[in-house]
Structure formats: C-alpha cells, structure tokens
Amino acid sequence: MESRVERTVGGAIVPQMNAVVLDRFGGVDELSSRRIPLPQVGDDDVLIRVEFAGVGSWDAGEREGGYDGAFGVASTFPYVLGWDAAGTVAEVGRNVTRFDVGERVYAATMPVPRGGFYAEYGVVEAEFVARVPDRVPTEQAGAMAWDALTALSGLDLLGLRPDETLMVFGASGGIGHMAVQLARHSGIRVLAVASGDDGGALVRRLGADDAVDGRRDDVLAAAFEFAPGGLDAALVTVGGEIAERSLRAIKKSGRIAWPNGVLPAPVTSPGATVSHYDGDRSRTATDRLNAIIEASSFEVHVARTFPLERVGDAHRALNDHYVGKLALKVG
C-alpha cells in the first residue's frame, strides 16, 4: 500500500491521506481539504484507494448535521462524508481472501464511525465490497452502489411479475434512473415520472415504456392512460404533493415502496399499502446487482464530475437541475 504523506506521532510513522473533512456541521463553507491519518484496517476490512466517489442529496443533509446520532453512533470530528465509491484494493485484512490488491472494486459504506469516501482511501467491511463489472467504467461504479442497491431492494419489496405496471416517481434521479433499468430487465412495464426534457429523454433511452414530466404534466391522467385499471405498484424516490397525488393511480391492491430518507415524508395515506425500507448492501445484493449488470445494458448516468478540491461546487450543484448522478474524481 502506498500513502502520499506520512507523519511522525509519538515516534511512530502514521500514514496520511488527503481528504475533505468537516470540523463541525454546517454549510458548504465548512468543507475543507487537509491531510488526516489513513483509517485502520481491521481483520475483515478492505482498504480502497478511491478513484471516484458519489455525491448525493443526503450528503448535504449530513453535512448540516441532519444525521447526527441517527445511527446510534456519536459523530466525531474530523468527519468525512461519502457513502459510495469505486477504486482499487490497497490492502485487505487477515480474514479477507476474496479480494486481491489492485482489483477494481466498488462499495457502499456509512460515514460513521470510520469515515466516508471523500478521501484518497476508505475502509469498508469486505461484506459490503464488490468487484466492478468489466463493462462498467470506474467513474460510473463510483456513483452507483447505494442508489442501485436501494432501487433493487425496492423492486424486490414490490415483487412485480413481468408485464405488471410500475410508476417510478423521480425516475431521472439517481435511484430512479437505475430502477427503470432494473425493472425493464425483469420485464416490468415502466411509467417514468421524470424532470425536464432531458430527464424524459434519459429514461426513455434507458427503457421506460412511457415518460411524463412531473413538474409540467398531469401525472395522474398519464398514469390512468398508461394503465386504465390502475398501476400495480410505485417506487417513490422524490416525495411531495405531486408524488402523493400521483399515487392515487395505484390500485388499492397495489404496493408502494418508499425508501427511508426520501423527503418530504407522505402527509396523507394513499389507498395502496406503503412500505418504507432501507437498501440492502450485503454481498448477496451486490452479487445479484452485478449479475444483472453483466446480462444487460445497465449504465449509471453521471451528469457532472468534480475534482475533489471542488467538492463545494459539487454540493452547490445538488441544488441545480441535473439528471442522474453527481460524482467526485478523487484519485
């Protein structure tokens, strides 16, 4: 394993890395770049040399302290954001036998308690690390893990059969555009509720049977035109009044999957059953995801990639209109 910087502490050499850190929660200006110690590698861990990291809307909420204590672990500083990334294996723990140094991998992690991926290196339990499929560029893999696994878990929860109908609300976003592809791979008929002309074009290209603009079109009317007897299910990746009104198109016997963390939370209860859930990031889930990717034309649409030193611009861009994902180039 290589480290770019080392520091002597108490007579010992401590490997260092460049990272973007928070010393307190707050606005974009609280993000700062500096050198910090590499995370320690446990017996069951993989140390990843990060090349690309995903940037998600939840990163901004976490930066502001919205997740402080949410996982039952006290926040400590310096705090490193970043939930998903891809790169190469730099080191493995003594119990890890299925990865070799230098292999391309991607991973889903949680920034507490050991730090996230806005850094040159990140440490993750091997259970949550997967090889990057040969056909997927590392940039795409870096922005893929949590959104793709959340989409896959939602579709599992809905349990749709081929030719049943699904509305993906927020279909041109991170989770949404991956859900469209995973659903079509299973033969599900997809009505994609996207954002903007570019969002509609993206989801149609990725296989949606029909697409409507959630900000401009009458989604409810479009849904009943798509499925006159009502839709079988919905995956909601963006909350709000329009989403709740659109859910009236789901059959009373239908199902609605709503990932935890998708805000705003529903105010009124639709007729169909709503299930709130977390994405499964286990080895079983990543093995299934990789098998689908290898058997399909799956892609992660990366709208913009920012160098690590421009992480503030990436967080500001979260408030702009874009489709797909944002990413950081780290290595």
N, C-alpha and C positions, 0 to 999 in steps of 0.2 A: 504494500500500500504506500502511496506517495502522499505527502502533505506539503503544501506550498510554504508553510510558515511553521516554525517551531518556537517555543518559548520555554525558558527555564523557570520552574516553580519549585522552591524548596530543594534545589539541587537536581530535580528530575526534569527530563525533556518532555514537554507536553505538546503533542501535535496540535496545530492550529488550522483553522479554515476561515475563508471569507463567508460572511452570512449577512442577511438583512434581519435586524432584530428590533424588538420593542423593549424599551426600558420602562414603559408604562403604557397603558391602554389609551387610545385617543384617535386623533385624526391622521390623515396621510403623513403629515409632517413628523409624526412620531416614529416613522420607519427610518432606520439609519443603517448604513453598512459599516461593518467593522469585523475584526478577527476575533473569533471565540474558539474555545477548545473543541476538538472533534468529539462527537458523542462516543461513549464507551460501548464496545461490542460485547454483548452477553453470549452465553453458550448457544442460544437458539436464534441468534440475530444474524442479519445480513447488513453490512455497511455498503451503501450505494454511493458511488460517485455520480452526483446529479448532473445531467446534461440539460434537461428541460423539466420545468415544474408547472403544474396547472395553477391558474388564478381563478377563483370562484367568488360568487357574491357573498358566500358565507365567510370568506377571508376578511371582508370589510367589517362584517358584524363582529367577528372575533377580534379584529384589531381594535375595535371600540370597546371591548370588554363584554360583549353580549354573551359569550360562552363561559365567562369566569365562574368556575365552580360547577359548571353544568355537568361535568363528567365525574363528579365526586373526587376530583383531584385539585388541590390548590394550585393556582397559577404562580409560576416563579419567573423571575426575570434574570438575564435577558430571555425574551420569549421569541421563538422562531415560528413563523406561520408556514403554511404549506401542507396540503392534505394529500396531494398525489404528484408523482414524478416518475421519470424514467432516466436510465443511465446505465452504468456498468457496475458489476460487482467489484468492490475494492477489497473486501475482507469478509470472511464468514466465521461464525462461532464454531466451537469444537464439536457441537452436535449437528451441525448443518452439513449434509452430504449431497444434496441435490443441486447445488449451485457451485460453479467454478469462478474463480477470479477472472474478470474480463468479459463475462457473459452479459449480453444486453438484458435488462430486466425493467419491470415497472412495478409500482407498489401503491397501495392505499394505506395511509397512516393517520394518526391523530396527533396533533402537535403537542398535547400534554401526555405524559410528563417529560418526554425526552427530546422534544423539538421537532419541527417540521422540515419542509424541503426547500425553503427559501435560503439555501445554503449549498456550499460545494459538496457536502456529504450529508447523508441522512441515514439513521439506523432504524431498521424495521425488523420485527419478528419474521422469521422465514415463512411462517404460515401465510403471511399477507404479501408475499413477493411472488411474482410470476415472470416467466420469460416473455420477452416481446416477440410476438409472432413475426416470422420473417418478412411478411409483406407490409408490416406497419412501420412507418418512419418513426424514429425515436421522438421527434417533436410531437407527433400525434399521440404516441403512447404516454408521454409525459402529462398530457391533459385529459387522459381517458379514464383512469381507474374508478374513482368514486362515482362519476356520472354514469358510466356504462354499467357498473355493478348495481347502482340504485335503479336504473332502468330495468335491468334483468330481474332483480328481486321483485319489482313492481309487477312485471308481466307474469312471473311465477305466482304471485299472490292472486292475480286476476284469473289465471287458469283458463285462458281462452283457447278454443279449438280453431282449426283452420276454417276460414270463411266467416267466422264471427266478427263483429264490428267493434272497433276501438277508437275512441277520441283521445288523442294526445294533446293536452292543453299546455301550451308553451313549447310547441314542437320544434321551433327553430333555436331553442336554447341548448344548453349543454346536455342535460338529461334527455330532453325531448328529442333532439335530432338523432341521438343514439337509440332511443326507444323506438322510433319509427323504423329504423333498420332491423332491430331485433324482432320486432313484431312481424314485419314483412317476411323475414326469414322463416317464421313459423306459419306463414300462410294466412295471417290475420289481415282483415281489411281495415285500413287506417284512414281516418279523417284527421288531418293535422291542422290544429289551430296555431298558426304561426304569427309572426310580427313583421310587417312590411313586405314590400315586393321581393326583396332579397331573401327574406325568410321563407316566403311561399315558394320561390324558385328552388331554394335549397332542399326543402322537404319533398318537393315533387321529384327532384333529381335523385333523392335517396330512397324513393319508392312509395311515398304516400299515394293512396288511391285518389285522394282529393285534398285540397288545402283551402283554408279561409284565413283572412286577416282578422285576428281577434280584436284589433283596435278599430277596424273600419267596417267589417261586415256583420251581418246579423247571424251570429254563430248558431243560435238556436234553430233558426229557419234552415240554415245549411245542414245542420245535423239531421233534421227530420227529412230533408230532401235526400240525404245520403242513406238514411235508414228509416223509412217511413214508420215502421213499427217501434222505433226507439233503438238506441245503441245498446250493445251488450255490456260495454264497460268503458271506463275512462281512467287515464293516468294523468294526474294533475301535477304539473311542475311549476306552475305560477298561480298563486292564489289571487283573490279579489272578487269584486262584484260581478265582473263579466264571467269569470270562471264559474261562480256559484249559479248564475242564471243559466249558463250553458249546460250545467249538469242536470237540468230538468229534462234533457233529451235522453237520459239514461233510463232504461226500463226499470220499473220498481223491483224486478227480479234480478237486476244487473248488479255490477260491482264497481266500486270506485277505489283506486289506490292513490293515497296522498302521502308522499314521503315526509317524514319528520323533518322540520326545518323549512319547509315550503311555506312562505308567508305571503299575505296575511292568512291566518287560520280561518277556516269556514265559520261564518256567523250563523247561517241557517243550515238546517239539515236537509239534504235532498232526499228524494224518496228511496233511492238505492242505498245499499249499505256502503259506508265509508270505512276503509281500513287504513290506519296510519302505520307506517313501517320504517325500518332502517334498512339500508343496503347491506347485503351480505358480502364481506370482503375476504372470506375464507378461501383456502386453496381449492376446495370443491367448486366454489363460484368462479374463481379465475380460470380453472381448467375448463369449465363449461363455456365461459366467455371466449377463451382462446379457440376452442373447437368451432364455435360459430364464426369467429373471425376468419379462421382458416378455410371455412367452407362457403364464404360469402364475399361480397364486395364491400364489407364494412369499412367505414372511414370516420375519422374524427376531424370535423371541420374546425380548423384553428383560424380565427378571424384575424388576430394580431399576435405577434410575438415581440416581447420587450426584453432588452438585456437586463440582467439582474440589477444593475445600478440605476435603472429607470423604473424600479418597482412602484414608485409613487405614481408615475404616469399610468402604469397598468391598473392601479387601484382607482384612479380617476376615470379611466376608460370603462370601468364597471358600470358607471352611471350613464354611459353613452349607448346609443343603439348599435348593437352588433348581433351577429348570428353565430351560433356555435360556441366556441371556447376562446379564452384568452390564455396566453402562456408566457412563461419567463424562460429565456435562454441563460442557463447558469454556467455550464461548462463549455 
